[in-house]
Amino acid sequence: MQRDQLADFLRHRREAISPGEVGIADGPRRRTAGLRREEVATLAGMSVDYVVRLEQGRSSQPSTQLLGALARALRLSDDERDHLFHLAGHRPPPADGVARLARAGMMRMLDLLGDTPALVLSDLGEVLAQNRAAVLLTGDLTGFLGDRRYVVYRYFTDPAARAVHPPEEREYHARQLVADLRAVAGRRSGDPTVAGLVDRLQTASADFRRLWAEHEVAVRRADRKTFQHPRVGHLVMDCETLVTPDQGQQLLVLTPADAEARERLELLRVLGIEEFPAAATDTPLR
């Protein structure tokens, strides 16, 4: 671990990013160049004291999870993120590994979308990042581990994941998730990550085995779904998916499909995130 170089790098990246780039209002009393340490701490979900110790070269070696959170908070490019991992004495996450990070361009788009719920997902359905509006709508979906980090796995193994949609929509969403996974499996033929996920799903779920055997293939780009939200009731949302050129990551944008959904989404913004349990809806998103 190169503590002094890591400290210097983090300090310079914090000072180089403007508050507006991460959705923070730049008030007239601001004297700090770039972000304040407490703002970085809030964005990364860590203590201010730890951010201070990192920038002063006094910290213990940060975990890969903490480095990923800092990379997202500071909107690092892929090259900058890899450099951060090297300075901290870790190998950068592989392109298709468990520790994947949302690309810097995707993070900027999340910020620009503001009050419109949006998420960044991997091609296998890992939620890599969400904006605040998405957390209000779906709960925080970024903290799952193991196979549960995959939307399709949760949908077929956890009844609560299906319950977020009305009963009449559940078979449709199940088919869409399986068809999308089939498309990924074809595109990433021979990839043990994909093959292993499919094998474990076939073992865990009879419904998945049934649908997988039908060989339906479809890449979901636009959709409409109903969210059964625990605080504001049903919201009908239009879902638009934008895909990176290599098809490795997707930006999912959720917009209200009618006036009632707009009103309920606005109510969610007013209610805020207090007392809203993490991953309460655990919804299938793709």
Backbone bond lengths (Angstrom), bond angles and torsions (degrees), N, CA, C in turn:
res aa  C-N    CA-C-N  psi(-1)  N-CA   C-N-CA  omega(-1)  CA-C   N-CA-C  phi
1 M - - - 1.471 - - 1.522 109.64 -
2 Q 1.315 117.40 128.09 1.463 123.16 -179.83 1.538 109.11 -99.00
3 R 1.325 115.82 82.37 1.472 120.24 -169.90 1.528 112.92 -58.71
4 D 1.317 117.21 -46.81 1.466 119.55 -176.63 1.526 111.23 -65.90
5 Q 1.331 116.81 -42.32 1.462 120.37 178.75 1.525 110.74 -66.72
6 L 1.335 115.97 -39.91 1.470 119.93 177.75 1.525 110.51 -62.39
7 A 1.332 116.04 -44.56 1.464 120.47 179.90 1.526 111.04 -60.57
8 D 1.324 116.10 -45.62 1.461 120.92 -178.63 1.524 111.43 -65.12
9 F 1.322 116.04 -41.18 1.462 120.67 -179.83 1.529 110.86 -63.61
10 L 1.323 116.95 -46.88 1.457 120.10 -179.07 1.521 111.46 -64.25
11 R 1.316 116.34 -39.79 1.466 120.47 179.74 1.527 110.45 -62.78
12 H 1.324 116.71 -45.67 1.462 120.19 -178.40 1.530 111.37 -68.43
13 R 1.322 118.02 -37.95 1.472 119.26 179.29 1.524 110.36 -68.49
14 R 1.325 117.70 -37.74 1.468 120.39 177.94 1.522 110.78 -63.53
15 E 1.325 116.69 -40.46 1.461 120.36 -178.38 1.520 112.39 -75.21
16 A 1.336 116.78 -18.87 1.471 120.25 -176.37 1.514 113.52 -87.96
17 I 1.328 118.01 -16.35 1.464 120.48 -175.95 1.529 109.62 -97.97
18 S 1.294 116.84 134.61 1.459 120.30 -178.09 1.525 110.10 -86.41
19 P 1.327 117.51 151.63 1.468 119.94 178.28 1.526 112.71 -56.09
20 G 1.336 116.42 -38.34 1.453 119.41 -178.87 1.513 113.56 -61.59
21 E 1.326 117.57 -27.46 1.461 120.85 -179.79 1.519 112.33 -68.09
22 V 1.326 117.31 -21.25 1.466 120.30 179.59 1.528 111.34 -115.13
23 G 1.324 116.55 16.00 1.456 120.68 175.18 1.514 115.01 80.70
24 I 1.340 118.65 22.54 1.460 122.55 179.14 1.525 109.22 -106.07
25 A 1.315 115.98 131.13 1.461 120.28 -179.70 1.524 110.18 -65.79
26 D 1.317 116.53 134.74 1.468 122.82 -179.48 1.521 108.39 -95.34
27 G 1.337 116.60 89.49 1.452 121.58 -175.26 1.519 113.12 -73.94
28 P 1.345 116.96 167.51 1.470 121.00 -176.29 1.523 113.25 -69.92
29 R 1.330 118.77 -20.49 1.461 120.80 -176.78 1.526 112.99 -90.18
30 R 1.297 117.67 1.02 1.470 120.23 -177.77 1.525 110.11 -69.45
31 R 1.316 116.11 126.52 1.458 121.85 178.49 1.527 111.89 -113.55
32 T 1.329 117.01 -18.30 1.461 121.30 -177.69 1.517 110.93 -77.95
33 A 1.318 116.65 134.52 1.461 120.11 173.16 1.519 108.69 -72.54
34 G 1.304 116.13 127.30 1.453 119.35 -179.37 1.512 111.88 76.98
35 L 1.329 116.35 -142.75 1.456 122.22 -178.33 1.518 111.28 -91.27
36 R 1.329 115.85 152.19 1.450 120.36 170.30 1.532 109.06 -79.91
37 R 1.323 116.13 157.83 1.463 119.79 179.71 1.525 111.20 -60.64
38 E 1.330 116.66 -39.95 1.465 118.84 -179.48 1.523 111.69 -66.09
39 E 1.329 116.82 -29.01 1.464 119.69 176.76 1.522 111.18 -70.60
40 V 1.327 116.18 -40.91 1.466 119.65 175.42 1.520 109.85 -62.16
41 A 1.339 116.80 -42.28 1.463 120.61 179.81 1.524 111.23 -60.52
42 T 1.314 116.21 -43.33 1.471 119.89 179.44 1.518 111.03 -64.66
43 L 1.327 117.22 -45.78 1.457 121.08 -178.85 1.529 111.74 -64.48
44 A 1.330 116.79 -33.33 1.464 120.80 -177.09 1.519 113.19 -92.55
45 G 1.340 117.30 -8.64 1.458 120.07 179.52 1.517 113.34 71.03
46 M 1.320 117.72 39.20 1.459 121.63 179.08 1.520 109.01 -136.16
47 S 1.330 117.26 173.05 1.458 120.47 -177.24 1.524 111.20 -77.36
48 V 1.332 115.39 151.65 1.457 120.49 176.15 1.519 109.91 -62.98
49 D 1.332 116.37 -38.32 1.461 120.46 -179.39 1.522 111.23 -58.89
50 Y 1.340 117.06 -39.17 1.464 118.89 -179.38 1.530 111.14 -69.39
51 V 1.336 116.72 -38.32 1.459 119.88 176.49 1.527 110.00 -61.63
52 V 1.332 117.31 -42.22 1.465 121.35 178.56 1.525 110.20 -61.42
53 R 1.337 116.68 -45.46 1.466 119.57 -178.32 1.535 111.14 -65.72
54 L 1.323 117.26 -36.62 1.462 119.98 176.08 1.521 110.71 -61.03
55 E 1.333 116.37 -45.52 1.465 120.39 -176.79 1.525 112.54 -73.30
56 Q 1.322 116.63 -17.12 1.465 120.12 177.61 1.524 112.17 -100.06
57 G 1.330 117.39 3.85 1.461 120.94 179.03 1.509 113.77 69.25
58 R 1.340 117.58 28.06 1.465 121.72 -177.13 1.521 113.16 -113.18
59 S 1.309 117.98 5.84 1.463 120.21 -172.61 1.521 111.46 -87.71
60 S 1.333 114.04 161.07 1.459 119.71 166.36 1.525 107.98 -73.03
61 Q 1.317 117.33 172.06 1.455 120.23 -179.45 1.533 109.82 -65.46
62 P 1.330 118.47 121.68 1.474 120.09 179.14 1.521 110.62 -69.81
63 S 1.326 115.80 148.32 1.460 121.38 177.48 1.523 110.13 -73.76
64 T 1.334 116.41 165.62 1.465 119.85 176.40 1.519 110.92 -63.66
65 Q 1.363 116.99 -32.14 1.462 119.52 178.22 1.527 111.36 -64.87
66 L 1.343 116.06 -42.34 1.463 119.99 178.02 1.523 111.01 -65.90
67 L 1.318 117.04 -39.94 1.466 119.96 178.85 1.522 110.62 -63.97
68 G 1.327 116.67 -40.36 1.463 119.56 177.00 1.516 111.65 -61.67
69 A 1.342 116.39 -41.40 1.464 120.16 178.74 1.527 111.31 -64.87
70 L 1.328 117.38 -39.94 1.464 120.76 177.55 1.520 111.21 -66.16
71 A 1.324 116.77 -40.01 1.466 120.11 178.82 1.517 111.00 -61.67
72 R 1.326 116.86 -40.14 1.468 120.17 177.84 1.522 110.85 -68.56
73 A 1.344 116.20 -43.81 1.465 120.04 -177.61 1.520 111.65 -62.30
74 L 1.337 117.03 -38.92 1.460 121.98 -176.92 1.523 112.85 -91.26
75 R 1.329 116.63 1.93 1.470 122.68 177.84 1.528 110.92 55.39
76 L 1.329 116.06 46.68 1.457 120.41 -178.59 1.526 110.75 -71.47
77 S 1.311 115.58 144.82 1.458 120.43 172.01 1.528 108.85 -70.01
78 D 1.328 117.08 170.94 1.456 119.94 178.80 1.526 111.23 -59.58
79 D 1.340 117.62 -41.78 1.463 120.89 179.60 1.532 111.23 -66.66
80 E 1.329 116.67 -40.82 1.462 120.38 178.68 1.525 110.95 -66.02
81 R 1.322 116.35 -39.85 1.462 120.45 177.59 1.530 110.97 -60.85
82 D 1.337 116.53 -45.74 1.466 120.02 179.16 1.531 110.81 -61.87
83 H 1.330 116.72 -40.07 1.463 121.62 178.25 1.526 110.34 -62.36
84 L 1.332 116.72 -41.23 1.464 121.56 177.51 1.525 110.70 -58.39
85 F 1.326 116.83 -45.47 1.462 120.53 179.60 1.533 110.63 -62.96
86 H 1.333 116.93 -43.03 1.460 120.11 179.59 1.523 111.30 -61.12
87 L 1.331 117.60 -45.36 1.461 121.09 -179.63 1.523 111.69 -61.29
88 A 1.331 115.97 -33.29 1.471 120.30 -179.05 1.527 112.33 -84.80
89 G 1.331 117.12 1.07 1.452 119.85 177.11 1.506 115.12 83.22
90 H 1.346 116.81 22.59 1.463 121.39 179.09 1.526 110.10 -119.59
91 R 1.309 115.43 153.85 1.461 119.73 172.55 1.523 108.23 -78.07
92 P 1.323 119.26 134.35 1.469 120.98 178.38 1.520 110.65 -59.41
93 P 1.338 117.44 149.39 1.467 120.27 -179.77 1.513 110.80 -63.13
94 P 1.334 118.04 139.91 1.466 120.58 178.06 1.514 110.58 -67.34
95 A 1.314 116.13 161.83 1.465 120.93 -175.66 1.513 112.07 -57.66
96 D 1.342 118.12 -36.00 1.453 120.53 -176.98 1.518 111.50 -120.69
97 G 1.328 117.75 27.79 1.445 120.47 -176.71 1.511 113.59 -88.18
98 V 1.335 114.79 179.74 1.454 121.35 -178.00 1.520 111.75 -62.16
99 A 1.339 116.98 -35.59 1.463 121.29 -172.79 1.515 112.58 -91.79
100 R 1.300 118.50 32.41 1.460 120.59 -176.85 1.518 110.66 -61.42
101 L 1.322 115.33 148.29 1.455 122.02 -179.45 1.516 109.78 -121.10
102 A 1.316 115.51 146.56 1.455 119.87 175.35 1.525 109.35 -64.43
103 R 1.309 117.03 138.42 1.458 121.45 -179.91 1.530 110.68 -66.63
104 A 1.307 114.33 151.78 1.463 119.55 -176.80 1.527 111.52 -58.31
105 G 1.336 117.36 -41.14 1.465 120.09 178.88 1.516 112.25 -62.49
106 M 1.321 116.49 -38.11 1.461 120.32 177.25 1.533 110.65 -65.17
107 M 1.334 116.87 -40.12 1.459 120.33 179.20 1.519 111.18 -63.18
108 R 1.328 116.57 -38.92 1.468 119.26 178.51 1.528 110.91 -64.79
109 M 1.324 116.36 -37.62 1.462 119.71 177.95 1.528 110.75 -65.89
110 L 1.327 117.23 -38.33 1.468 119.85 175.37 1.521 110.65 -57.48
111 D 1.334 116.12 -45.65 1.461 120.17 179.76 1.529 111.62 -61.69
112 L 1.327 116.79 -42.47 1.461 121.12 -177.37 1.524 112.34 -66.47
113 L 1.332 116.89 -27.26 1.461 119.99 -177.16 1.525 112.23 -74.60
114 G 1.317 117.89 -17.52 1.456 122.06 171.56 1.509 113.88 57.39
115 D 1.354 116.89 -113.33 1.457 122.28 -175.41 1.527 113.34 -83.35
116 T 1.316 117.83 4.59 1.458 121.32 176.23 1.526 108.90 -91.67
117 P 1.334 118.80 120.69 1.467 119.73 -179.33 1.522 111.44 -58.88
118 A 1.322 116.42 131.84 1.461 121.34 -179.84 1.522 109.46 -152.29
119 L 1.336 114.58 148.14 1.461 121.47 -178.11 1.513 109.38 -139.03
120 V 1.332 116.15 151.71 1.450 121.93 171.08 1.523 107.75 -107.81
121 L 1.333 116.40 127.90 1.457 121.67 -179.63 1.521 110.52 -125.28
122 S 1.325 115.46 152.85 1.453 119.73 169.15 1.523 108.32 -76.96
123 D 1.334 116.60 170.49 1.459 119.06 -179.75 1.525 112.47 -65.78
124 L 1.348 116.98 -19.95 1.465 120.42 176.95 1.527 112.65 -92.53
125 G 1.318 117.01 3.34 1.454 119.39 174.51 1.507 115.44 90.59
126 E 1.337 118.46 22.29 1.457 120.63 170.57 1.530 108.10 -80.61
127 V 1.324 117.67 129.30 1.455 120.32 175.77 1.524 107.78 -80.34
128 L 1.323 116.32 110.61 1.461 122.24 -175.57 1.525 112.30 -90.19
129 A 1.329 117.37 -26.93 1.465 121.01 -179.88 1.524 108.69 -164.42
130 Q 1.321 115.82 150.96 1.469 122.84 175.69 1.522 108.60 -138.03
131 N 1.331 116.16 149.91 1.460 117.25 168.25 1.529 108.77 -88.07
132 R 1.325 115.69 172.83 1.465 119.93 -174.12 1.526 111.38 -60.70
133 A 1.328 117.15 -38.34 1.469 119.99 -179.20 1.525 110.92 -62.34
134 A 1.320 117.22 -36.83 1.461 120.46 178.46 1.523 111.22 -69.32
135 V 1.337 116.80 -38.23 1.462 119.61 177.86 1.520 110.21 -62.65
136 L 1.325 117.29 -40.17 1.459 120.47 177.23 1.523 111.58 -61.68
137 L 1.315 116.41 -36.83 1.469 120.45 -177.05 1.516 112.40 -80.36
138 T 1.310 118.44 -41.46 1.463 121.43 -170.32 1.520 114.69 -114.41
139 G 1.347 117.65 -8.83 1.452 119.33 -167.39 1.519 109.77 82.04
140 D 1.317 116.85 170.90 1.463 121.37 179.52 1.522 108.94 -81.13
141 L 1.324 116.71 114.38 1.462 122.32 -176.41 1.517 113.10 -106.36
142 T 1.328 117.50 14.44 1.467 120.41 -174.42 1.525 113.27 -96.07
143 G 1.329 118.85 -4.70 1.457 120.25 -171.36 1.515 115.81 -102.35
144 F 1.319 119.01 6.81 1.461 120.27 -178.41 1.528 111.09 -73.75
145 L 1.331 115.59 151.42 1.456 121.84 -179.66 1.521 110.37 -120.64
146 G 1.335 115.47 164.04 1.450 119.87 178.11 1.520 111.99 60.11
147 D 1.314 116.09 -148.88 1.461 119.60 -179.12 1.519 112.96 -66.10
148 R 1.338 117.57 -20.25 1.456 119.48 -178.95 1.520 112.82 -68.43
149 R 1.315 117.17 -12.24 1.474 117.74 176.83 1.526 111.52 -72.41
150 Y 1.340 117.65 -14.76 1.455 121.41 178.12 1.527 109.89 -88.83
151 V 1.316 117.00 126.02 1.461 121.71 179.41 1.524 111.01 -54.58
152 V 1.329 117.04 -44.90 1.463 120.65 -175.97 1.525 110.66 -64.89
153 Y 1.316 118.58 -35.44 1.466 120.32 179.69 1.524 110.38 -67.51
154 R 1.327 117.18 -45.35 1.460 119.41 179.29 1.524 110.75 -61.83
155 Y 1.325 115.97 -39.01 1.462 119.29 -175.70 1.528 111.55 -62.99
156 F 1.310 116.86 -36.67 1.467 119.84 -176.09 1.530 113.50 -94.56
157 T 1.317 118.46 -6.16 1.461 119.61 -178.70 1.523 113.66 -121.85
158 D 1.319 118.77 -9.32 1.461 122.01 -177.64 1.533 109.06 -126.78
159 P 1.338 118.28 110.23 1.471 120.17 -179.31 1.522 113.55 -55.07
160 A 1.341 117.52 -30.74 1.466 119.90 -179.30 1.521 111.62 -64.47
161 A 1.332 117.36 -28.66 1.458 120.50 -179.67 1.522 110.81 -69.03
162 R 1.319 117.19 -35.91 1.471 119.94 176.89 1.527 111.57 -75.43
163 A 1.323 116.38 -32.49 1.465 120.42 -173.68 1.514 113.21 -65.79
164 V 1.339 117.95 -12.88 1.461 119.63 179.56 1.525 111.44 -69.08
165 H 1.332 118.50 -18.06 1.458 123.06 178.20 1.521 110.49 -108.97
166 P 1.326 118.29 152.86 1.461 120.57 175.31 1.527 110.53 -60.34
167 P 1.314 117.84 149.98 1.469 120.68 -177.00 1.521 114.06 -52.49
168 E 1.333 116.72 -37.37 1.459 119.54 -176.61 1.532 113.13 -69.57
169 E 1.330 118.81 -14.58 1.467 121.55 -179.61 1.532 113.10 -98.19
170 R 1.322 117.95 -11.95 1.464 120.18 -167.28 1.525 113.38 -67.95
171 E 1.320 118.26 -40.37 1.459 120.27 178.60 1.519 110.51 -65.05
172 Y 1.323 116.46 -39.64 1.468 120.27 178.58 1.524 110.84 -59.97
173 H 1.333 116.97 -47.77 1.459 119.84 -178.71 1.517 111.38 -66.49
174 A 1.327 117.03 -36.03 1.457 120.05 177.04 1.533 110.36 -60.81
175 R 1.323 115.95 -45.03 1.468 119.67 179.70 1.522 111.51 -64.14
176 Q 1.313 117.00 -39.42 1.456 120.30 -179.67 1.529 111.53 -65.46
177 L 1.328 116.71 -41.07 1.454 120.06 179.16 1.527 111.35 -64.51
178 V 1.331 116.44 -42.28 1.461 119.98 -179.60 1.528 110.55 -68.11
179 A 1.322 117.16 -41.90 1.465 120.31 179.86 1.526 110.86 -63.43
180 D 1.322 116.64 -37.78 1.459 120.22 178.38 1.529 110.96 -68.14
181 L 1.331 116.48 -41.44 1.463 119.91 177.33 1.525 110.45 -63.70
182 R 1.333 117.52 -37.18 1.464 120.50 177.31 1.531 110.53 -61.36
183 A 1.331 117.11 -39.44 1.464 120.42 178.25 1.524 111.15 -65.32
184 V 1.343 117.08 -40.80 1.458 120.64 177.95 1.528 110.14 -64.65
185 A 1.335 116.78 -42.50 1.460 120.79 -179.98 1.525 111.28 -60.78
186 G 1.329 117.44 -37.33 1.454 120.11 176.90 1.512 112.43 -69.55
187 R 1.334 116.05 -39.62 1.463 121.21 -179.04 1.525 111.28 -70.33
188 R 1.332 116.96 -33.61 1.466 122.28 -178.47 1.527 110.16 -110.92
189 S 1.306 116.36 45.10 1.464 122.11 -178.18 1.524 110.95 -56.10
190 G 1.328 115.80 131.54 1.451 120.67 -179.81 1.510 114.47 86.80
191 D 1.323 118.63 -3.40 1.460 122.02 179.81 1.530 108.78 -76.26
192 P 1.330 118.53 118.61 1.467 119.66 -177.32 1.527 113.67 -65.28
193 T 1.339 117.73 -25.76 1.463 119.93 177.73 1.521 110.43 -63.76
194 V 1.324 116.49 -45.75 1.463 120.82 -179.30 1.528 110.09 -70.61
195 A 1.317 116.57 -46.49 1.464 119.89 -178.27 1.527 111.30 -61.17
196 G 1.330 116.55 -40.82 1.458 119.95 179.33 1.515 112.01 -64.58
197 L 1.331 116.76 -41.09 1.461 120.38 178.23 1.528 110.50 -62.07
198 V 1.314 117.40 -45.44 1.467 120.79 179.18 1.522 110.51 -61.20
199 D 1.322 117.92 -44.37 1.465 120.94 -179.81 1.530 111.45 -61.54
200 R 1.330 116.76 -43.34 1.468 119.65 -178.26 1.524 110.96 -69.33
201 L 1.320 117.32 -34.84 1.461 120.19 176.55 1.527 111.18 -66.62
202 Q 1.317 117.10 -39.69 1.458 119.57 179.07 1.527 111.39 -65.08
203 T 1.314 116.03 -32.99 1.463 119.90 177.00 1.524 111.29 -72.95
204 A 1.326 116.74 -36.35 1.464 121.24 -171.85 1.518 114.06 -84.80
205 S 1.337 118.59 -25.65 1.468 120.06 -169.42 1.522 112.30 -138.36
206 A 1.331 115.60 120.60 1.469 120.49 174.88 1.523 110.51 -66.98
207 D 1.339 117.21 -36.24 1.468 120.16 178.49 1.523 110.57 -62.33
208 F 1.337 116.23 -41.99 1.458 118.96 177.83 1.518 110.26 -63.48
209 R 1.323 118.90 -44.53 1.467 121.53 179.90 1.527 110.85 -58.06
210 R 1.324 115.49 -42.21 1.465 119.92 179.89 1.524 111.40 -61.51
211 L 1.315 116.78 -47.30 1.460 120.05 -176.84 1.524 111.71 -74.30
212 W 1.323 117.79 -36.13 1.466 120.55 178.98 1.522 110.31 -62.51
213 A 1.311 117.04 -35.44 1.468 121.19 -178.38 1.521 112.29 -68.35
214 E 1.336 118.02 -16.59 1.466 120.77 -178.77 1.529 112.63 -83.36
215 H 1.324 118.13 -10.54 1.473 123.54 174.15 1.529 113.65 58.48
216 E 1.319 117.76 33.83 1.459 119.79 173.87 1.529 108.99 -75.19
217 V 1.329 116.44 137.74 1.472 122.13 -178.72 1.523 108.77 -129.73
218 A 1.320 116.38 128.61 1.462 120.01 177.38 1.517 109.23 -163.57
219 V 1.312 117.18 132.39 1.459 122.38 173.42 1.525 107.35 -93.71
220 R 1.320 115.96 118.56 1.463 119.18 -176.36 1.517 110.33 -79.19
221 R 1.320 116.44 123.04 1.471 121.43 179.21 1.526 111.95 -117.00
222 A 1.315 117.21 -32.08 1.463 121.25 178.10 1.521 107.85 -144.35
223 D 1.320 116.18 145.87 1.460 119.77 -175.58 1.527 108.61 -162.02
224 R 1.318 115.95 169.97 1.465 122.16 172.60 1.523 107.12 -135.52
225 K 1.319 117.17 133.84 1.461 120.03 -179.75 1.522 109.96 -144.80
226 T 1.318 114.63 156.11 1.459 122.16 178.83 1.514 109.70 -104.15
227 F 1.327 116.71 124.72 1.459 122.54 176.25 1.528 108.65 -96.81
228 Q 1.324 116.93 127.94 1.465 121.81 172.96 1.525 107.65 -94.29
229 H 1.333 115.25 89.69 1.459 119.45 -173.14 1.527 110.05 -84.40
230 P 1.354 118.13 137.12 1.464 120.46 -175.98 1.524 114.64 -67.89
231 R 1.334 118.29 -15.92 1.463 120.01 -175.44 1.524 113.28 -108.24
232 V 1.311 117.62 -32.97 1.472 118.82 -174.28 1.529 113.49 -123.56
233 G 1.320 117.42 2.43 1.459 119.24 177.99 1.527 112.93 88.25
234 H 1.332 115.05 -154.52 1.467 120.87 -174.10 1.530 112.11 -77.90
235 L 1.326 115.79 136.32 1.456 121.72 172.18 1.526 107.89 -129.21
236 V 1.318 117.02 123.29 1.462 121.58 175.77 1.532 107.07 -91.06
237 M 1.329 115.78 119.56 1.464 120.88 -173.68 1.524 110.50 -123.21
238 D 1.336 115.69 137.96 1.458 121.47 170.36 1.516 108.14 -87.34
239 C 1.327 116.24 136.98 1.461 122.22 -175.40 1.523 109.54 -119.05
240 E 1.305 116.34 121.81 1.459 122.15 178.31 1.523 108.78 -117.36
241 T 1.326 116.99 131.28 1.463 121.79 -176.78 1.521 110.27 -113.54
242 L 1.327 116.20 124.54 1.460 122.89 174.91 1.515 107.84 -109.12
243 V 1.333 117.56 132.89 1.462 122.41 -171.33 1.522 109.92 -116.24
244 T 1.347 116.50 139.93 1.458 120.64 175.66 1.531 109.87 -67.86
245 P 1.339 117.84 157.77 1.466 119.64 -176.51 1.522 114.61 -55.27
246 D 1.342 117.82 -33.60 1.462 119.14 179.84 1.521 112.09 -87.59
247 Q 1.338 117.21 3.06 1.466 124.75 178.66 1.527 112.71 62.95
248 G 1.333 117.35 19.13 1.452 120.34 -177.94 1.516 113.79 -84.84
249 Q 1.342 117.78 -26.96 1.455 121.53 178.91 1.523 110.07 -135.41
250 Q 1.330 114.68 155.63 1.455 121.28 -177.27 1.517 109.88 -133.73
251 L 1.310 116.31 143.66 1.456 122.24 171.77 1.524 107.38 -105.65
252 L 1.323 116.14 116.35 1.466 121.94 179.81 1.519 108.80 -101.82
253 V 1.315 116.91 119.93 1.467 122.94 -178.87 1.524 108.45 -112.60
254 L 1.336 116.26 128.33 1.459 122.58 -176.33 1.525 109.23 -113.47
255 T 1.322 117.24 120.48 1.466 121.12 -179.73 1.525 109.65 -123.49
256 P 1.327 118.11 145.38 1.463 120.72 -179.60 1.526 111.17 -61.96
257 A 1.332 115.68 136.05 1.461 120.75 -177.59 1.521 112.48 -88.33
258 D 1.334 117.71 -14.13 1.462 120.11 -178.69 1.528 109.20 -153.42
259 A 1.330 115.69 175.36 1.463 120.93 -176.45 1.518 111.82 -64.09
260 E 1.326 116.84 -37.89 1.462 120.42 -179.90 1.530 111.22 -63.19
261 A 1.327 116.15 -42.53 1.467 119.34 177.88 1.519 110.82 -64.51
262 R 1.336 117.86 -38.21 1.473 120.49 178.05 1.521 110.66 -61.87
263 E 1.337 116.40 -43.09 1.462 120.28 -179.69 1.524 111.21 -64.86
264 R 1.320 117.02 -40.60 1.457 120.21 -178.49 1.529 111.62 -72.35
265 L 1.319 116.38 -33.40 1.455 119.16 175.51 1.525 110.45 -67.39
266 E 1.318 116.73 -38.98 1.463 120.60 176.81 1.524 110.42 -65.05
267 L 1.331 117.17 -38.04 1.469 120.42 176.48 1.528 110.28 -61.77
268 L 1.318 116.60 -39.15 1.466 120.28 177.56 1.525 110.79 -60.68
269 R 1.328 116.78 -41.74 1.467 119.78 179.37 1.527 110.59 -62.37
270 V 1.335 116.68 -38.06 1.455 120.97 179.89 1.524 110.62 -69.45
271 L 1.327 116.13 -42.55 1.458 120.33 179.95 1.517 111.39 -64.98
272 G 1.332 116.80 -33.29 1.447 121.36 179.12 1.510 112.21 76.60
273 I 1.317 114.21 -166.89 1.459 120.09 -171.49 1.520 112.92 -100.54
274 E 1.346 117.59 -2.70 1.456 120.49 -177.89 1.523 110.63 -63.50
275 E 1.317 115.64 137.26 1.456 123.76 176.47 1.519 112.60 62.62
276 F 1.336 116.99 15.64 1.471 119.57 176.66 1.509 107.62 -95.02
277 P 1.329 119.39 112.23 1.465 121.06 -174.26 1.510 112.25 -63.31
278 A 1.336 116.85 139.82 1.461 121.52 179.47 1.509 110.10 -59.59
279 A 1.346 115.34 135.80 1.461 122.34 177.83 1.509 111.70 55.65
280 A 1.348 118.24 34.92 1.450 120.71 -176.84 1.508 112.03 -62.84
281 T 1.325 116.92 -36.91 1.450 119.10 -179.59 1.517 112.15 -88.78
282 D 1.332 116.61 -30.86 1.467 120.93 177.96 1.517 111.34 46.14
283 T 1.313 116.37 46.50 1.460 120.92 -167.88 1.513 114.37 -83.73
284 P 1.344 117.21 144.66 1.458 119.06 169.66 1.508 109.83 -70.64
285 L 1.304 117.38 124.85 1.452 120.33 -168.17 1.501 113.61 -103.81
286 R 1.309 118.44 -22.45 1.450 117.74 -171.93 1.511 110.23 -103.94
